[in-house]
Amino acid sequence: MGGRHVAVEPHVPQPDLPALLAQARGLESLRRATRAAVARVWLTAVGAAGAVYLLSGPLLGPFGWFVFLVAAFALLVWALLRHQSVTRPYREAYKRRVLAPLVEAVLPGFRHEPEAGLPQEVYLASRLFPTRPDRYASEDRFSGEVAGVPLTFAEVHAEREHEDCDKDGCRTEYVTIFKGLLAVAEFPKAFSGVVLVYPDRSERLLGPLSQSLQRLGGRSRGLELIRLEDPEFERRFVVFSGDPITARYVLSTRFMEALRAYRDRYGPLYAAVIDGTLYLALPTRADLFEPPPLWRRGVDVRRLKRYAEALATMRAVVSELGLDVRIWGERALGSRKPK
């Protein structure tokens, strides 16, 4: 198993999986040391909390519970901060020795900034998710060029605050709006307009009713549902735009074919073309570019493969969606450009 290459697109450079596995195994002693340090942190916190609990009652009487709760909260905060501090060297070493060579193999020349991300303003500018997040985080930013096209992407997690009330009272929780990779690329030909493409999950369940609901959703944002002459595309996506001519100008036959292939191969895909910038959002369930859990022994081969697949996917954004002249060449633009 260790000698197999990652299954990525044929034209995408393939990482040397055995070398990456060797690098990951070289971090085993650091992983064990970090795991032991984390265990000491939490054992110290629990032991201190137990000592406070035993001493606060006899010494402080009725104020003992209050003292214990304050001390327990302070110890919890301390333990969380220490946990983050003692695990940082392992995370940084893993990203430097394992992830960095993998990035260079799949995306030559790309820069990986583990602690950087995409600003919330970029997320909002895509207009793909109309709900403004109450909590937003982004990290693991990648930037570079593919076929001369500037491409930047990062992991993004956007959440909204939700209050849930029942007979026992109300509690606030955070609900995910979007979690995954958000990519930004430069459109080859600037134009003025908005085209939003969403995965269509509702039509199979709701039939004609879904079209009415989709129209209402678009109008609430000043856009309209666009019907296209491609039933296979419309089975997978729903399109909104302020101008049908602009939408059909952007969604060339080849572009729609590429989106269909992308959707069938990788799963749900959101796309927006706004005033010369292309935004792509790829939902994921897990943090893609983090090391395996400290408590897991050995090397997680599947995790390395998942890293490579995620990076190859973003490279395919350019090669499959054809952000160069293969889709939007000057001839095509000249023949499709709206009056």
C-alpha angles and dihedrals in degrees: 000000000000093000097055122105123231113267103244132142113302094242093049116093110250122226121236098252097187090054091049091049089052090052091049092050089051088064094056095100091049090049092053092047091049091048090052091048091051091049090052091051094054094040089053091050093048092045093050091048090051092050092050090049093052095045102038096067100053094038102041105024114197092008091058096094092050092050091047094051093048092047092046091052092048091049091049091053091047092049093049092050092046091047090056092046097050094045095049096082091053093047092048093047092049093050092045098046102031110019098040095057090045091053091049091051097050099030107029112203095012118136118226118202108184096191097041127081144166116293118247088244089066091050091051093044090062090066088206094120111039096191110093109230121241090201125030133178133173133176144151097057119193122194135175143096134289117191088347093304117123109235128183127176139163143171112272132189116186121181137180127213116248128187115211117194130189138151090292093056138264129310131185121228136168122244121200116246095178135352120178144058120333116195130191123195135171114255110234094229121033118226138159115253149073127254120175123189120193132181107256107228098153109059095073090055103036103027115193091358090067091062091056092049091047092051091052091050092052095046090053086065097041093260135109135221109259120214114209133196094243114088093184091056092046090052088063105030144032119210130208126187141153091233126035091205091055091047093053090044091056097038099064119177092259093047091053091047090052092049090050092050091046092050093048094048103041108017132241117015132185120199135182131181110195124172095325101325127103119211122191125186121194114187118223131178101215139039099270102199104044126108119255118273115287091236095057114097122216130013121312103225092180090057092055090049090050090053091053094045091051092051093044089051092057091047087053088057087078101034097043101034089045102225089175129069093294089085107013101031120155093260093052092046092049092052096044103035111124118241 
